[in-house]
């Protein structure tokens, strides 16, 4: 199974931006890569996902227009560009992978149990 390492978290003020990276240990072709977040006392929440073959993306309604998922297949890396951050975005952010698969399921992409590999997470803290 692919191993994942997240980076890019930090502390920013409301309205700021961060770009998170999720680096895979080897070629992640034909994988669905998802970003999730979990705030203290809350359930893990899906943010976005990308299918590494087509580049097709899926996004949670809560982040549409603010967060963008993208990939650099030459680097086996998926990014999460986060703009217009609010304190409600404060959480530990994780990337996850499932593959090989034919696509990111529109039904299952947001369910943590769909994924078989997880990174350790990177903390994002947004202050008001």
N, C-alpha and C positions, 0 to 999 in steps of 0.2 A: 504494500500500500504506500501511496505517496505520503511523504512527510512534509509538513507545512510550517513555515516560520513567519509570523507577523512582525511588522515594525512600523514605525512612523507615528505612534501615539504620542500624546503629550498634553500639556495644559494650554488652553487658549481662552481668550475672552469671547463673549457672545458676539456673533457676527463674523468671527474669524473662520479660517479654513485649515484643514489638515489633509494630507494624503497618506493613506495607509497602504502598505505593501504586504503581499502574501507570496512568499517565495516557495516554490515546490522543489523537492529534492531531486526530481528527475522529470523527464518528459511527461507532461500531464495531458497529452492529447486525448480527445474523446472523454473529457471529464466535465462534470458540472461543478463549478467552484462557487461556493456561497459565502457571503459575509453575514455574520450574526452579531448581536450585541446583547449584553446582559447587565442590567443595573442591579445594585444590591437589593435583595428582597423581591426581585421581579423575575419572571420567566425569560428564558432566552428567546430573543425576537429576531426574525429574519429581516435582513436589510436589503440585500440584492444578490443576484446570482448571474453567472455568465457561463455559456456553453463554449468550451475552448475551441471547438472546430468552426462553428459558424459565427461566434461572437455575439449571438443573440443574448439579450439581457432581460432580466426580470427584476422588478423593483417593488418594494413595499410602498404603500400609499403614503406612509408617514414621512418618507424621505424623497418622494418624487419631486424633481425640480431643484433639489439641493444636493443630492448625492449621485455620483456617477461611477459605475463599475466599468473597468476596462482591463485590457490584458496586453502583455508583451510576450508573445509565445517564444521569441528567441531567448528570453530570459526566464521562461517558465514562471512568470510573475503576474499576479492579478493585483490591480490597484482599486482603491476606493477613495475617490476624491470627494471630500466633504466640505461643502460651502454653507455659509449662513448658519453656522452652528449656534445652537441654543443650549441652555443648561439641561434641557430634557434629553439631549444627545449624550450626556455623560454616562459612560458605561465601559465595561471591558468589551473589546471588539475581537471577534474570532473569525478566522476563515476555516472553511471545511470543504472536503472534496468527496465526490462519489464518481467512480468510473472503473472501467470504461463503460460509457452509456451512449445512447444515440441522441440524447437531448436533455435539457433541463426540464423536468416535468412541471407544467403549470400548476398541477395539483399538489405535488409533493415537495417542490423546491424549498418551501418555507418551513418544512418540518425538520427539526434537528436530527431525528432518527433516520432520515433519509441518507445521511452522510456517514461514511465509514472512517474518515480521517479528519482530525482536528489539530489546529495549532494551539499554542499555549496562551494566545491572546495578547493584546496590547491595550493599555489603558488610555482612554480619552476623557479628559476632564474639561468642561466648559464652565467658566465663571461668568456671572452676570455683571 
